[in-house]
């Protein structure tokens, strides 16, 4: 069926249905990727091995292990070890989540998303 402008409305409708189905499928894949990334665990240890921290893919601390020897250190050294180790674990979680999401994207969308992430990283926090 054509409208007065010469468009085949039946063909347009079919193409729109295909696009909608592709978007639904991509959304489902991303949802599964997010769920999978959130279920992963990332662990970091201080350089001396006295502090170990695990976080999940949502960036929540799931485990904090302190060696009894770490409590003998001065507060500034302990603070530095905890902060550095936590930041390392959180960085691993962010990178792992980004990778899982990137791998779930269709290839034609992946490059655009990766470029946006790179641009945001260069701009830094707002």
C-alpha positions, 0 to 999 in steps of 0.5 A: 500500500502506498500513500499519496507521497509515494511511500510503501507504508507496508515496507516501512512498517516491516523495516520499523518492526525489524529495527524495534526487534534489533533494539529489543535484542540489544537491550536484552544483551546489555541487561544480561551483560550488566547483570553478569558484570555486577556479579563478578568480584575484583580483588586488590592487595596492598604492595606489602600484602597486608591489606586485601580488598574485594569489590563486586561489579557494582563497586561495593566492598564485599571483603576487607582483610587486614593482616594483624601486622598492619595494625602496628603501622602508624595511622597515615601509613594504614590510611595510605594502604587502605586508600590505594588498595580500595582505589585499585579494586574499584578501578578493576571493577570499573574496567571489568564492567566497561569491558563486559558491557562493550563486549555485549554491544553490537560491533557497529555501536561499540566504537562510538561508545568507546570513543565517548568513554575515552572523551569523558575520561580525558575531560575528567570528573565534573 
